[in-house]
């Protein structure tokens, strides 16, 4: 049975003039000339009414059928329809994700319950589990992603300890194993699996599952070319997240056959700087030493990357990282978007979608 309610993510405010405002941003509505009976009916709509309950609520609030239709028409931009249930969630998980359901209801202009249900069946691979990768994984688990695949053979070092990531007690443990424990402390219903071999030279991507919604690859300075090639060859969407000496980069979000790929990005850089390929090779060869994930920047990058990942998994809005790189600059705290269309010299656009 259909369940109609005012979008739970939107505020309802009564102005001094007597007008009723629903929502603070774009897409909100302003109602003039509301009376006490109207406000009582709107309060019932806030709680939610099914098809048969609308007429009963209108009668109990003593408003006419004509006035009921007028109010429903005026409120249509902020009404959402659903089953009234919380698909994909139950018990404590429902309570924990209540703010997320409301927030995404406001963002998407629909019932956030269906969004959370979709996330519960999503499979996301996270490669590289330092400060940024660990915080990102925890954010995805907390946001309702149902299955996480974790890949990193390294042990937790003192430099990996940070906000939203590992604790001192984790030092010496395998990163993926320690992170699985952290994830289950957030939500024990999340399926966490440890994988390996995505970027191996002999059989790249041999450990990848057939069904994968997204891979998020964290690294220092430049993406791992073997990992990118393995994901691209199997048609898996992927999002690089790079920590560098003076900034962090999120993107591009690569959707094979639809958006710019990592080779497109390399070609754009090569057009601007003839030495780019040799510099990139040197950076890839220097992936040793102290991690460069500064605490506040790693948390910001993890949050931004998690947001891009969730937007893609939800499938409602195109993420800002689609064919673009989001640059986080700690020097002034700004985020700059650099667009990179598919390069005409790259054949990735010929790959089937």
One Martini backbone bead per residue (centre of mass of N, CA, C, O) as a GRO file, in nm:
protein
  353
    1UNK     BB    1   0.096   0.036   0.023
    2UNK     BB    2   0.085   0.352  -0.008
    3UNK     BB    3   0.316   0.610   0.120
    4UNK     BB    4   0.259   0.937   0.242
    5UNK     BB    5   0.505   1.209   0.271
    6UNK     BB    6   0.697   1.427   0.404
    7UNK     BB    7   1.002   1.497   0.370
    8UNK     BB    8   1.220   1.400   0.630
    9UNK     BB    9   1.469   1.607   0.543
   10UNK     BB   10   1.270   1.845   0.594
   11UNK     BB   11   1.189   2.143   0.706
   12UNK     BB   12   0.944   2.297   0.931
   13UNK     BB   13   0.816   2.635   0.900
   14UNK     BB   14   0.693   2.921   1.083
   15UNK     BB   15   0.615   3.217   0.997
   16UNK     BB   16   0.535   3.533   1.104
   17UNK     BB   17   0.314   3.565   0.865
   18UNK     BB   18   0.194   3.242   0.852
   19UNK     BB   19   0.369   3.089   0.686
   20UNK     BB   20   0.472   2.786   0.522
   21UNK     BB   21   0.784   2.608   0.541
   22UNK     BB   22   0.944   2.370   0.313
   23UNK     BB   23   1.246   2.399   0.329
   24UNK     BB   24   1.574   2.567   0.272
   25UNK     BB   25   1.602   2.502  -0.026
   26UNK     BB   26   1.584   2.379  -0.307
   27UNK     BB   27   1.242   2.273  -0.359
   28UNK     BB   28   1.077   2.427  -0.187
   29UNK     BB   29   0.794   2.549   0.009
   30UNK     BB   30   0.522   2.802   0.013
   31UNK     BB   31   0.255   2.868   0.242
   32UNK     BB   32  -0.042   3.038   0.223
   33UNK     BB   33  -0.318   3.055   0.429
   34UNK     BB   34  -0.297   2.894   0.688
   35UNK     BB   35  -0.454   2.689   0.915
   36UNK     BB   36  -0.505   2.483   1.175
   37UNK     BB   37  -0.616   2.251   1.002
   38UNK     BB   38  -0.384   2.242   0.803
   39UNK     BB   39  -0.156   2.188   1.010
   40UNK     BB   40  -0.269   1.920   1.109
   41UNK     BB   41  -0.251   1.772   0.836
   42UNK     BB   42   0.053   1.818   0.790
   43UNK     BB   43   0.140   1.660   1.041
   44UNK     BB   44   0.032   1.390   0.932
   45UNK     BB   45   0.212   1.389   0.678
   46UNK     BB   46   0.479   1.376   0.828
   47UNK     BB   47   0.420   1.081   0.933
   48UNK     BB   48   0.211   0.945   0.743
   49UNK     BB   49   0.006   0.817   0.465
   50UNK     BB   50  -0.225   0.635   0.331
   51UNK     BB   51  -0.472   0.605   0.113
   52UNK     BB   52  -0.698   0.572   0.341
   53UNK     BB   53  -0.584   0.800   0.548
   54UNK     BB   54  -0.643   1.073   0.414
   55UNK     BB   55  -0.949   1.104   0.460
   56UNK     BB   56  -0.943   1.064   0.767
   57UNK     BB   57  -0.754   1.301   0.831
   58UNK     BB   58  -0.927   1.524   0.708
   59UNK     BB   59  -1.173   1.476   0.888
   60UNK     BB   60  -1.028   1.514   1.168
   61UNK     BB   61  -0.934   1.818   1.067
   62UNK     BB   62  -1.163   1.964   0.910
   63UNK     BB   63  -1.132   1.918   0.591
   64UNK     BB   64  -1.181   1.935   0.277
   65UNK     BB   65  -1.142   1.787  -0.022
   66UNK     BB   66  -1.049   2.037  -0.171
   67UNK     BB   67  -0.830   2.122   0.034
   68UNK     BB   68  -0.668   1.866   0.021
   69UNK     BB   69  -0.591   1.892  -0.280
   70UNK     BB   70  -0.449   2.164  -0.252
   71UNK     BB   71  -0.227   2.072  -0.055
   72UNK     BB   72  -0.111   1.840  -0.225
   73UNK     BB   73  -0.031   2.017  -0.465
   74UNK     BB   74   0.154   2.218  -0.310
   75UNK     BB   75   0.333   1.962  -0.179
   76UNK     BB   76   0.446   1.780  -0.408
   77UNK     BB   77   0.765   1.853  -0.408
   78UNK     BB   78   0.771   1.721  -0.083
   79UNK     BB   79   0.670   1.444  -0.164
   80UNK     BB   80   0.676   1.098  -0.060
   81UNK     BB   81   0.696   0.763  -0.171
   82UNK     BB   82   0.604   0.452   0.000
   83UNK     BB   83   0.580   0.177   0.233
   84UNK     BB   84   0.693   0.255   0.538
   85UNK     BB   85   0.950   0.106   0.522
   86UNK     BB   86   1.287  -0.058   0.582
   87UNK     BB   87   1.469  -0.150   0.347
   88UNK     BB   88   1.757  -0.337   0.450
   89UNK     BB   89   1.653  -0.284   0.749
   90UNK     BB   90   1.714  -0.339   1.112
   91UNK     BB   91   1.684  -0.224   1.402
   92UNK     BB   92   1.973  -0.080   1.478
   93UNK     BB   93   2.027  -0.003   1.181
   94UNK     BB   94   1.787   0.182   1.150
   95UNK     BB   95   1.870   0.384   1.368
   96UNK     BB   96   2.154   0.452   1.255
   97UNK     BB   97   2.029   0.534   0.950
   98UNK     BB   98   1.823   0.768   0.985
   99UNK     BB   99   1.990   1.020   0.897
  100UNK     BB  100   2.048   0.911   0.610
  101UNK     BB  101   1.764   0.884   0.507
  102UNK     BB  102   1.689   1.181   0.539
  103UNK     BB  103   1.918   1.315   0.379
  104UNK     BB  104   1.864   1.158   0.103
  105UNK     BB  105   1.578   1.252   0.070
  106UNK     BB  106   1.659   1.549   0.026
  107UNK     BB  107   1.863   1.520  -0.207
  108UNK     BB  108   1.666   1.328  -0.405
  109UNK     BB  109   1.351   1.353  -0.357
  110UNK     BB  110   1.307   1.083  -0.176
  111UNK     BB  111   1.319   0.766  -0.061
  112UNK     BB  112   1.584   0.658   0.138
  113UNK     BB  113   1.523   0.353   0.172
  114UNK     BB  114   1.600   0.261  -0.120
  115UNK     BB  115   1.893   0.344  -0.101
  116UNK     BB  116   1.977   0.157   0.135
  117UNK     BB  117   1.898  -0.104  -0.009
  118UNK     BB  118   2.106  -0.077  -0.237
  119UNK     BB  119   2.361  -0.069  -0.056
  120UNK     BB  120   2.327  -0.355   0.079
  121UNK     BB  121   2.405  -0.486  -0.227
  122UNK     BB  122   2.680  -0.370  -0.237
  123UNK     BB  123   3.012  -0.381  -0.403
  124UNK     BB  124   3.330  -0.287  -0.250
  125UNK     BB  125   3.658  -0.202  -0.337
  126UNK     BB  126   3.959  -0.170  -0.130
  127UNK     BB  127   4.274  -0.025  -0.210
  128UNK     BB  128   4.447   0.063   0.032
  129UNK     BB  129   4.501   0.080   0.406
  130UNK     BB  130   4.548   0.340   0.519
  131UNK     BB  131   4.426   0.611   0.642
  132UNK     BB  132   4.236   0.663   0.401
  133UNK     BB  133   4.127   0.373   0.342
  134UNK     BB  134   4.014   0.320   0.626
  135UNK     BB  135   3.820   0.562   0.648
  136UNK     BB  136   3.660   0.491   0.394
  137UNK     BB  137   3.557   0.212   0.479
  138UNK     BB  138   3.403   0.308   0.731
  139UNK     BB  139   3.212   0.499   0.578
  140UNK     BB  140   3.075   0.286   0.398
  141UNK     BB  141   2.968   0.110   0.625
  142UNK     BB  142   2.807   0.338   0.773
  143UNK     BB  143   2.630   0.399   0.494
  144UNK     BB  144   2.541   0.076   0.396
  145UNK     BB  145   2.740  -0.105   0.281
  146UNK     BB  146   2.735  -0.456   0.248
  147UNK     BB  147   3.017  -0.496   0.076
  148UNK     BB  148   3.366  -0.560   0.152
  149UNK     BB  149   3.677  -0.533  -0.016
  150UNK     BB  150   4.005  -0.610   0.111
  151UNK     BB  151   4.335  -0.461   0.014
  152UNK     BB  152   4.639  -0.543   0.205
  153UNK     BB  153   4.965  -0.669   0.299
  154UNK     BB  154   5.020  -0.472   0.515
  155UNK     BB  155   5.111  -0.343   0.805
  156UNK     BB  156   5.054  -0.173   1.080
  157UNK     BB  157   5.156   0.148   1.147
  158UNK     BB  158   5.204   0.430   1.323
  159UNK     BB  159   5.123   0.607   1.058
  160UNK     BB  160   4.818   0.478   1.046
  161UNK     BB  161   4.734   0.630   1.278
  162UNK     BB  162   4.394   0.767   1.311
  163UNK     BB  163   4.126   0.919   1.207
  164UNK     BB  164   3.909   0.665   1.123
  165UNK     BB  165   4.115   0.435   1.197
  166UNK     BB  166   4.363   0.328   1.353
  167UNK     BB  167   4.510   0.183   1.637
  168UNK     BB  168   4.757   0.103   1.849
  169UNK     BB  169   4.660  -0.204   1.871
  170UNK     BB  170   4.714  -0.254   1.544
  171UNK     BB  171   5.000  -0.276   1.550
  172UNK     BB  172   5.121  -0.536   1.321
  173UNK     BB  173   4.882  -0.582   1.175
  174UNK     BB  174   4.691  -0.649   0.933
  175UNK     BB  175   4.512  -0.423   0.772
  176UNK     BB  176   4.263  -0.588   0.679
  177UNK     BB  177   4.207  -0.732   0.948
  178UNK     BB  178   4.180  -0.479   1.125
  179UNK     BB  179   3.951  -0.347   0.956
  180UNK     BB  180   3.736  -0.562   0.987
  181UNK     BB  181   3.701  -0.511   1.288
  182UNK     BB  182   3.614  -0.215   1.267
  183UNK     BB  183   3.365  -0.257   1.090
  184UNK     BB  184   3.215  -0.453   1.296
  185UNK     BB  185   3.186  -0.222   1.510
  186UNK     BB  186   2.982  -0.066   1.331
  187UNK     BB  187   2.882  -0.334   1.138
  188UNK     BB  188   2.811  -0.675   1.156
  189UNK     BB  189   2.653  -0.701   0.863
  190UNK     BB  190   2.904  -0.664   0.717
  191UNK     BB  191   3.073  -0.784   0.442
  192UNK     BB  192   3.409  -0.908   0.489
  193UNK     BB  193   3.676  -0.933   0.249
  194UNK     BB  194   3.979  -1.082   0.165
  195UNK     BB  195   4.207  -0.976  -0.085
  196UNK     BB  196   4.410  -1.061  -0.386
  197UNK     BB  197   4.588  -0.979  -0.694
  198UNK     BB  198   4.502  -0.728  -0.869
  199UNK     BB  199   4.824  -0.615  -0.944
  200UNK     BB  200   4.947  -0.848  -1.076
  201UNK     BB  201   5.148  -0.930  -1.342
  202UNK     BB  202   5.053  -1.216  -1.429
  203UNK     BB  203   4.735  -1.193  -1.288
  204UNK     BB  204   4.547  -0.951  -1.330
  205UNK     BB  205   4.253  -0.978  -1.142
  206UNK     BB  206   4.212  -1.278  -1.029
  207UNK     BB  207   4.052  -1.180  -0.747
  208UNK     BB  208   3.808  -1.084  -0.891
  209UNK     BB  209   3.492  -1.030  -0.910
  210UNK     BB  210   3.225  -1.016  -1.116
  211UNK     BB  211   3.072  -0.859  -0.888
  212UNK     BB  212   3.125  -0.500  -0.915
  213UNK     BB  213   3.058  -0.172  -0.847
  214UNK     BB  214   3.340  -0.080  -0.695
  215UNK     BB  215   3.667   0.074  -0.701
  216UNK     BB  216   3.903   0.181  -0.450
  217UNK     BB  217   4.220   0.357  -0.503
  218UNK     BB  218   4.489   0.387  -0.298
  219UNK     BB  219   4.765   0.631  -0.310
  220UNK     BB  220   5.082   0.754  -0.406
  221UNK     BB  221   5.073   1.016  -0.648
  222UNK     BB  222   5.013   0.741  -0.824
  223UNK     BB  223   4.872   0.513  -0.994
  224UNK     BB  224   4.829   0.180  -1.042
  225UNK     BB  225   4.863   0.038  -1.346
  226UNK     BB  226   4.781  -0.261  -1.296
  227UNK     BB  227   4.512  -0.207  -1.158
  228UNK     BB  228   4.381  -0.039  -1.380
  229UNK     BB  229   4.399  -0.259  -1.601
  230UNK     BB  230   4.236  -0.478  -1.457
  231UNK     BB  231   3.972  -0.317  -1.425
  232UNK     BB  232   3.936  -0.239  -1.723
  233UNK     BB  233   3.931  -0.533  -1.850
  234UNK     BB  234   3.658  -0.594  -1.658
  235UNK     BB  235   3.466  -0.332  -1.631
  236UNK     BB  236   3.545  -0.176  -1.368
  237UNK     BB  237   3.474   0.055  -1.167
  238UNK     BB  238   3.689   0.345  -1.070
  239UNK     BB  239   3.863   0.516  -0.780
  240UNK     BB  240   4.102   0.737  -0.727
  241UNK     BB  241   4.328   0.798  -0.435
  242UNK     BB  242   4.554   1.067  -0.370
  243UNK     BB  243   4.860   1.117  -0.201
  244UNK     BB  244   5.036   1.418  -0.150
  245UNK     BB  245   5.253   1.666  -0.049
  246UNK     BB  246   5.007   1.916  -0.116
  247UNK     BB  247   4.775   1.694  -0.170
  248UNK     BB  248   4.456   1.566  -0.288
  249UNK     BB  249   4.310   1.305  -0.498
  250UNK     BB  250   3.984   1.270  -0.664
  251UNK     BB  251   4.025   1.088  -0.928
  252UNK     BB  252   3.879   0.955  -1.170
  253UNK     BB  253   3.578   0.834  -1.258
  254UNK     BB  254   3.572   0.507  -1.388
  255UNK     BB  255   3.366   0.420  -1.675
  256UNK     BB  256   3.366   0.195  -1.890
  257UNK     BB  257   3.274   0.358  -2.197
  258UNK     BB  258   3.197   0.666  -2.057
  259UNK     BB  259   3.468   0.763  -1.935
  260UNK     BB  260   3.746   0.867  -1.833
  261UNK     BB  261   4.063   0.746  -1.803
  262UNK     BB  262   4.384   0.704  -1.693
  263UNK     BB  263   4.506   0.734  -1.979
  264UNK     BB  264   4.378   1.000  -2.043
  265UNK     BB  265   4.523   1.151  -1.818
  266UNK     BB  266   4.808   1.095  -1.915
  267UNK     BB  267   4.773   1.235  -2.192
  268UNK     BB  268   4.711   1.515  -2.084
  269UNK     BB  269   4.978   1.544  -1.930
  270UNK     BB  270   5.162   1.491  -2.180
  271UNK     BB  271   5.071   1.741  -2.342
  272UNK     BB  272   5.175   1.946  -2.111
  273UNK     BB  273   5.417   1.719  -2.039
  274UNK     BB  274   5.673   1.542  -2.182
  275UNK     BB  275   5.781   1.422  -1.882
  276UNK     BB  276   5.550   1.264  -1.742
  277UNK     BB  277   5.616   0.958  -1.779
  278UNK     BB  278   5.889   0.962  -1.626
  279UNK     BB  279   5.779   1.078  -1.363
  280UNK     BB  280   5.572   0.856  -1.306
  281UNK     BB  281   5.778   0.625  -1.288
  282UNK     BB  282   5.938   0.741  -1.052
  283UNK     BB  283   5.704   0.752  -0.848
  284UNK     BB  284   5.633   0.446  -0.859
  285UNK     BB  285   5.933   0.363  -0.754
  286UNK     BB  286   5.882   0.543  -0.462
  287UNK     BB  287   5.690   0.332  -0.279
  288UNK     BB  288   5.840   0.437  -0.006
  289UNK     BB  289   5.811   0.490   0.324
  290UNK     BB  290   5.649   0.749   0.438
  291UNK     BB  291   5.353   0.837   0.463
  292UNK     BB  292   5.127   1.115   0.327
  293UNK     BB  293   4.883   1.096   0.538
  294UNK     BB  294   4.744   1.340   0.660
  295UNK     BB  295   4.505   1.356   0.883
  296UNK     BB  296   4.300   1.574   0.775
  297UNK     BB  297   4.330   1.497   0.473
  298UNK     BB  298   4.244   1.200   0.494
  299UNK     BB  299   3.958   1.257   0.595
  300UNK     BB  300   3.868   1.436   0.360
  301UNK     BB  301   3.927   1.234   0.131
  302UNK     BB  302   3.749   1.006   0.238
  303UNK     BB  303   3.482   1.164   0.233
  304UNK     BB  304   3.483   1.243  -0.067
  305UNK     BB  305   3.509   0.954  -0.179
  306UNK     BB  306   3.257   0.839  -0.045
  307UNK     BB  307   3.059   1.027  -0.185
  308UNK     BB  308   3.123   0.941  -0.475
  309UNK     BB  309   3.057   0.641  -0.433
  310UNK     BB  310   2.761   0.674  -0.343
  311UNK     BB  311   2.657   0.820  -0.591
  312UNK     BB  312   2.716   0.585  -0.781
  313UNK     BB  313   2.563   0.355  -0.638
  314UNK     BB  314   2.283   0.499  -0.638
  315UNK     BB  315   2.219   0.632  -0.939
  316UNK     BB  316   2.115   0.947  -0.955
  317UNK     BB  317   2.385   1.111  -0.959
  318UNK     BB  318   2.649   1.273  -1.091
  319UNK     BB  319   2.955   1.278  -1.014
  320UNK     BB  320   3.215   1.506  -0.996
  321UNK     BB  321   3.440   1.271  -1.083
  322UNK     BB  322   3.341   1.266  -1.361
  323UNK     BB  323   3.588   1.325  -1.559
  324UNK     BB  324   3.746   1.404  -1.279
  325UNK     BB  325   3.939   1.609  -1.049
  326UNK     BB  326   3.969   1.635  -0.696
  327UNK     BB  327   4.123   1.902  -0.523
  328UNK     BB  328   4.292   1.901  -0.216
  329UNK     BB  329   4.382   2.198  -0.025
  330UNK     BB  330   4.550   2.258   0.273
  331UNK     BB  331   4.639   2.561   0.254
  332UNK     BB  332   4.295   2.650   0.222
  333UNK     BB  333   4.057   2.418   0.194
  334UNK     BB  334   4.010   2.354  -0.101
  335UNK     BB  335   3.805   2.259  -0.390
  336UNK     BB  336   3.911   2.140  -0.710
  337UNK     BB  337   3.794   2.113  -1.043
  338UNK     BB  338   3.919   1.880  -1.298
  339UNK     BB  339   3.863   1.840  -1.625
  340UNK     BB  340   3.857   1.514  -1.825
  341UNK     BB  341   3.824   1.420  -2.114
  342UNK     BB  342   3.831   1.213  -2.345
  343UNK     BB  343   4.087   1.100  -2.527
  344UNK     BB  344   4.144   1.082  -2.868
  345UNK     BB  345   4.400   0.866  -2.828
  346UNK     BB  346   4.198   0.686  -2.678
  347UNK     BB  347   4.024   0.357  -2.667
  348UNK     BB  348   3.805   0.348  -2.430
  349UNK     BB  349   3.537   0.428  -2.588
  350UNK     BB  350   3.525   0.128  -2.728
  351UNK     BB  351   3.431   0.014  -2.480
  352UNK     BB  352   3.206  -0.156  -2.340
  353UNK     BB  353   2.942  -0.075  -2.109
   0.00000   0.00000   0.00000
